[in-house]
Amino acid sequence: MKRNFIALVVLLVGTYTASAQKKEALEMSQVPVEIHLFVKKHFPNSEIKKAYLDAEDVENINYDIILKNKTELEFDKKFRLQEVESKKGVTLALIPKDIVNYVAENYPGQIIVEWSHDKEEKEQEVTLKNKTELKFNSRGKFISAEKK
């Protein structure tokens, strides 16, 4: 009886661990060419420093990329940009124009340090240098602001 209980616990722990999120470091040769091309186009003065494959399961795969200039990028399994973060300011060409225009009109002089797109929530979010978080719908229309 005690052996069966221990075997069950080991099986359950193993199943839980196997289903947990896995983050695996990638060699540069393992980084998809689409990501290399994206970095070369949008960050010509930097290059990939570290790359990770972040996989919860086959449907939830992300590539986490850290550039030598300390910009952090996240791509989904179809190599679409999902998040970008840079303390020096995010390249505005990566952010939808409606959002860039809203920030310029309503927060003049502020720098966008983070942009993300949540597919499930159908929202986009930007964080400004002054720690204000702005939420937009999937089309770039303003929803709310919160100062952190």
Backbone bond lengths (Angstrom), bond angles and torsions (degrees), N, CA, C in turn:
res aa  C-N    CA-C-N  psi(-1)  N-CA   C-N-CA  omega(-1)  CA-C   N-CA-C  phi
1 M - - - 1.461 - - 1.523 110.16 -
2 K 1.355 115.75 -46.28 1.453 120.15 -179.09 1.531 110.01 -64.49
3 R 1.344 117.66 -38.80 1.467 121.77 178.37 1.523 110.49 -63.24
4 N 1.311 116.89 -42.56 1.466 120.33 179.32 1.522 110.89 -62.01
5 F 1.325 117.06 -40.34 1.460 121.39 179.47 1.531 110.33 -64.40
6 I 1.332 116.06 -45.13 1.468 120.27 179.36 1.536 109.94 -63.35
7 A 1.311 117.11 -42.67 1.470 120.86 178.70 1.528 110.46 -61.47
8 L 1.328 117.17 -40.65 1.460 121.31 178.53 1.528 110.87 -64.05
9 V 1.319 117.66 -43.69 1.460 121.95 178.74 1.532 110.12 -61.48
10 V 1.324 116.92 -45.92 1.469 121.27 179.19 1.527 109.64 -60.91
11 L 1.330 117.71 -43.35 1.453 121.83 179.42 1.530 111.12 -62.66
12 L 1.323 117.24 -45.24 1.465 121.01 179.94 1.521 111.84 -65.53
13 V 1.313 118.13 -42.96 1.467 121.52 178.38 1.528 109.65 -63.63
14 G 1.322 117.13 -42.84 1.468 120.90 178.28 1.512 112.07 -62.62
15 T 1.327 117.74 -41.67 1.454 122.02 178.67 1.521 110.24 -65.36
16 Y 1.314 118.02 -43.48 1.471 121.84 179.40 1.523 110.10 -63.21
17 T 1.318 117.48 -45.12 1.465 121.58 -179.69 1.525 110.69 -63.89
18 A 1.317 117.35 -40.89 1.465 120.80 -179.56 1.520 111.30 -65.46
19 S 1.339 117.47 -31.53 1.456 119.78 -179.24 1.519 112.30 -86.99
20 A 1.313 117.18 -7.69 1.467 120.14 -179.83 1.526 110.04 -70.87
21 Q 1.293 114.51 159.90 1.455 120.99 -178.52 1.523 110.91 -63.63
22 K 1.321 115.48 138.72 1.459 121.11 -179.74 1.522 108.52 -117.37
23 K 1.322 116.69 129.66 1.455 121.82 176.79 1.515 107.19 -121.12
24 E 1.313 114.99 117.83 1.458 120.69 -173.08 1.528 110.20 -120.43
25 A 1.325 116.16 130.05 1.465 120.66 176.67 1.529 108.93 -67.34
26 L 1.328 115.43 140.68 1.460 121.18 179.25 1.522 110.64 -112.06
27 E 1.307 115.75 144.55 1.461 121.44 169.70 1.531 106.46 -75.44
28 M 1.312 117.78 155.90 1.469 120.44 -179.35 1.525 111.71 -57.75
29 S 1.329 117.27 -33.42 1.466 120.66 179.25 1.535 112.17 -69.90
30 Q 1.341 116.95 -16.90 1.464 121.06 179.79 1.528 112.52 -91.37
31 V 1.314 117.07 -11.14 1.468 120.45 178.91 1.526 107.55 -73.60
32 P 1.331 117.50 127.34 1.471 120.05 -178.51 1.538 112.16 -55.01
33 V 1.315 115.23 143.24 1.462 121.50 -178.10 1.536 111.18 -58.70
34 E 1.333 117.34 -33.21 1.464 121.01 179.10 1.527 111.20 -59.90
35 I 1.311 116.80 -37.02 1.465 120.99 179.49 1.527 109.83 -73.14
36 H 1.318 117.17 -41.30 1.469 120.18 176.44 1.530 110.11 -58.37
37 L 1.329 116.80 -44.72 1.463 120.98 -179.47 1.533 111.26 -65.14
38 F 1.321 117.28 -39.88 1.468 121.83 177.71 1.528 110.20 -60.22
39 V 1.317 116.58 -47.34 1.465 121.25 -179.57 1.529 110.15 -63.16
40 K 1.309 116.96 -44.62 1.466 120.76 -179.48 1.532 110.73 -61.46
41 K 1.340 117.20 -39.67 1.466 121.60 -178.64 1.526 112.14 -71.38
42 H 1.337 117.26 -47.87 1.461 121.48 -172.00 1.528 114.46 -93.54
43 F 1.320 116.84 -17.06 1.468 121.61 -179.01 1.535 109.33 -135.20
44 P 1.339 116.90 62.31 1.471 119.54 -174.20 1.529 113.86 -63.49
45 N 1.317 117.65 -20.25 1.465 120.57 -179.54 1.524 113.15 -98.14
46 S 1.325 117.20 12.56 1.459 120.92 178.71 1.519 108.34 -137.96
47 E 1.303 115.53 175.52 1.455 121.26 176.13 1.523 109.48 -151.05
48 I 1.315 115.25 169.70 1.460 120.43 -177.19 1.524 109.97 -70.83
49 K 1.323 115.53 128.30 1.466 122.14 176.49 1.529 110.01 -96.68
50 K 1.348 116.22 -47.23 1.468 121.82 -179.85 1.526 108.55 -139.47
51 A 1.320 115.29 149.69 1.462 121.20 178.27 1.518 108.95 -142.42
52 Y 1.332 114.56 141.28 1.465 121.04 -179.06 1.519 109.96 -134.85
53 L 1.305 115.81 145.00 1.451 122.79 170.21 1.512 105.85 -100.31
54 D 1.311 116.48 120.77 1.456 122.93 -176.32 1.527 106.99 -113.65
55 A 1.339 117.01 104.87 1.463 120.31 -173.34 1.525 111.77 -126.27
56 E 1.328 115.01 116.96 1.467 119.98 172.85 1.524 108.41 -81.29
57 D 1.327 115.35 -43.88 1.458 123.24 176.81 1.522 107.08 -160.41
58 V 1.317 118.08 -172.37 1.461 120.78 -176.02 1.534 112.49 -64.09
59 E 1.306 117.13 -29.19 1.465 121.03 -178.93 1.525 112.92 -83.24
60 N 1.321 118.03 -27.41 1.467 121.94 -175.49 1.529 110.65 -112.65
61 I 1.314 114.11 79.49 1.460 120.87 179.81 1.522 108.67 -114.69
62 N 1.327 116.28 131.33 1.460 121.61 176.43 1.516 108.86 -132.24
63 Y 1.317 114.09 152.27 1.457 121.61 173.27 1.515 107.47 -111.38
64 D 1.317 116.96 120.07 1.465 122.71 177.71 1.520 107.20 -101.49
65 I 1.324 115.52 124.38 1.457 121.76 -174.81 1.524 109.47 -123.61
66 I 1.314 116.79 133.94 1.465 122.06 174.62 1.517 106.85 -118.69
67 L 1.329 115.73 124.67 1.461 120.90 -179.97 1.525 110.44 -90.11
68 K 1.307 116.16 163.20 1.464 120.77 178.83 1.524 112.06 -63.55
69 N 1.353 117.87 -25.93 1.469 120.32 177.28 1.534 112.08 -85.07
70 K 1.339 116.14 11.06 1.469 125.62 176.18 1.527 114.22 76.33
71 T 1.324 118.50 7.38 1.460 121.33 172.76 1.522 107.73 -70.84
72 E 1.339 115.83 138.68 1.460 120.94 177.96 1.529 109.05 -113.73
73 L 1.319 115.83 134.31 1.459 122.57 -178.45 1.520 109.44 -125.92
74 E 1.330 115.38 147.81 1.462 120.10 173.32 1.519 108.22 -132.59
75 F 1.340 115.17 129.79 1.458 122.18 179.26 1.516 109.30 -118.76
76 D 1.344 116.74 149.57 1.461 119.89 175.19 1.529 109.11 -85.16
77 K 1.322 116.41 -175.21 1.462 120.19 -174.79 1.525 112.90 -67.66
78 K 1.350 116.70 -17.16 1.467 120.25 176.33 1.524 111.13 -97.84
79 F 1.332 116.01 13.97 1.464 124.83 176.54 1.522 112.96 66.28
80 R 1.332 116.82 27.28 1.468 121.35 174.83 1.516 108.14 -89.90
81 L 1.323 115.93 135.87 1.461 121.02 179.69 1.525 109.56 -64.87
82 Q 1.336 116.21 128.22 1.463 122.00 179.05 1.524 112.15 -112.04
83 E 1.330 115.90 -24.81 1.464 119.29 -177.56 1.522 109.31 -159.09
84 V 1.327 115.03 143.75 1.461 121.18 174.03 1.520 107.67 -141.90
85 E 1.334 115.62 138.00 1.459 120.75 -179.30 1.524 109.31 -140.20
86 S 1.337 114.58 132.13 1.462 120.50 177.45 1.522 108.86 -152.77
87 K 1.306 116.65 121.85 1.472 121.26 -179.59 1.527 111.17 -62.29
88 K 1.348 116.52 -24.86 1.467 120.65 179.94 1.523 112.26 -84.53
89 G 1.324 117.03 -9.02 1.465 121.71 -178.73 1.516 110.86 116.84
90 V 1.315 114.96 135.93 1.455 122.37 -178.74 1.534 109.08 -78.72
91 T 1.308 116.56 140.65 1.460 121.78 174.76 1.525 107.90 -60.71
92 L 1.339 116.74 117.97 1.465 121.21 -172.91 1.524 113.30 -63.78
93 A 1.317 117.83 -24.58 1.465 120.89 178.96 1.530 111.80 -63.54
94 L 1.330 117.68 -17.00 1.462 121.66 -179.41 1.528 112.74 -86.98
95 I 1.325 116.81 -10.94 1.465 122.16 -174.53 1.527 108.70 -108.05
96 P 1.335 117.96 138.67 1.463 119.68 178.47 1.535 112.25 -54.01
97 K 1.343 115.66 140.34 1.468 121.77 -174.56 1.524 113.04 -58.37
98 D 1.333 118.00 -37.54 1.471 120.37 179.66 1.529 110.83 -59.29
99 I 1.317 116.33 -38.74 1.459 120.54 -179.82 1.526 110.48 -72.11
100 V 1.324 116.99 -44.63 1.465 120.95 177.87 1.525 110.03 -58.63
101 N 1.329 117.00 -44.28 1.472 121.59 179.60 1.526 111.32 -63.98
102 Y 1.328 117.26 -41.71 1.460 120.72 179.43 1.525 110.61 -61.12
103 V 1.319 116.56 -46.02 1.468 120.83 -179.97 1.523 110.02 -63.00
104 A 1.330 117.75 -44.31 1.467 121.23 -178.99 1.528 111.34 -61.64
105 E 1.330 117.20 -39.60 1.473 121.56 -178.41 1.526 112.88 -76.06
106 N 1.321 117.27 -37.88 1.461 121.05 -172.13 1.527 114.95 -102.45
107 Y 1.315 116.80 -17.28 1.471 121.43 -179.96 1.536 109.03 -136.48
108 P 1.339 116.74 60.00 1.467 119.26 -175.93 1.532 111.26 -58.68
109 G 1.307 114.62 138.17 1.461 120.33 178.79 1.515 114.30 84.68
110 Q 1.320 118.00 -8.45 1.467 120.78 179.39 1.523 110.52 -84.91
111 I 1.307 115.67 147.19 1.457 122.76 179.54 1.526 108.52 -105.93
112 I 1.328 115.95 136.46 1.465 120.83 174.22 1.527 107.64 -82.00
113 V 1.333 116.96 119.50 1.466 120.95 -179.18 1.534 112.74 -103.75
114 E 1.342 115.97 -10.92 1.465 118.86 178.24 1.518 109.99 -155.32
115 W 1.323 115.72 139.40 1.461 122.87 173.49 1.514 107.66 -134.90
116 S 1.324 116.61 138.28 1.465 119.95 176.07 1.516 109.78 -143.48
117 H 1.319 114.40 154.54 1.460 121.76 177.98 1.516 108.02 -126.45
118 D 1.323 116.33 116.81 1.462 122.15 179.30 1.521 108.02 -98.83
119 K 1.331 116.76 106.32 1.464 121.22 -177.20 1.528 111.84 -64.75
120 E 1.322 116.61 -39.15 1.461 120.07 -177.97 1.527 111.70 -67.39
121 E 1.319 116.91 -44.46 1.467 121.67 -179.82 1.526 111.94 -81.77
122 K 1.331 115.95 -11.45 1.459 122.56 -177.20 1.520 111.14 55.63
123 E 1.341 114.63 43.84 1.463 121.31 179.78 1.517 110.12 -132.04
124 Q 1.319 113.45 155.76 1.450 121.46 171.16 1.522 106.66 -119.36
125 E 1.310 116.03 149.39 1.466 119.88 -179.41 1.516 109.08 -138.21
126 V 1.328 115.56 139.26 1.462 119.94 172.42 1.517 108.23 -123.50
127 T 1.317 114.58 148.87 1.458 121.55 174.06 1.521 106.29 -117.85
128 L 1.332 115.21 131.10 1.457 121.12 179.40 1.520 110.20 -93.36
129 K 1.315 116.01 165.03 1.474 121.85 -179.78 1.534 110.89 -56.83
130 N 1.356 117.70 -33.60 1.467 121.12 -179.71 1.529 112.50 -82.31
131 K 1.342 116.78 12.40 1.469 124.67 176.67 1.531 114.23 73.29
132 T 1.320 117.97 15.76 1.458 121.05 173.26 1.524 107.97 -79.58
133 E 1.337 115.66 131.69 1.462 121.14 176.80 1.514 108.70 -105.32
134 L 1.319 116.37 127.65 1.458 122.42 -179.96 1.517 108.87 -115.01
135 K 1.333 115.98 134.12 1.464 120.17 178.25 1.525 108.74 -111.25
136 F 1.336 113.99 141.22 1.459 122.50 179.47 1.522 108.12 -133.12
137 N 1.338 116.27 154.82 1.460 117.45 175.31 1.525 108.84 -76.58
138 S 1.314 116.85 -178.24 1.468 120.24 -175.54 1.521 112.80 -65.57
139 R 1.332 117.03 -18.86 1.474 121.12 178.24 1.520 112.92 -93.57
140 G 1.329 117.64 0.14 1.453 120.64 178.03 1.515 115.14 91.36
141 K 1.326 117.28 12.91 1.465 120.96 178.18 1.531 109.25 -87.25
142 F 1.337 116.05 133.48 1.462 122.73 -176.16 1.525 111.48 -60.57
143 I 1.367 115.71 137.37 1.470 122.44 177.40 1.521 110.22 -114.85
144 S 1.349 117.31 -54.58 1.454 119.43 -175.67 1.527 111.46 -160.38
145 A 1.348 114.20 165.93 1.466 121.84 177.14 1.508 108.54 -134.07
146 E 1.329 115.92 146.03 1.460 120.96 177.67 1.523 108.78 -147.54
147 K 1.313 115.49 128.97 1.472 120.76 178.29 1.516 107.77 -89.65
148 K 1.329 116.84 126.01 1.480 121.35 -179.92 1.492 111.42 -94.47
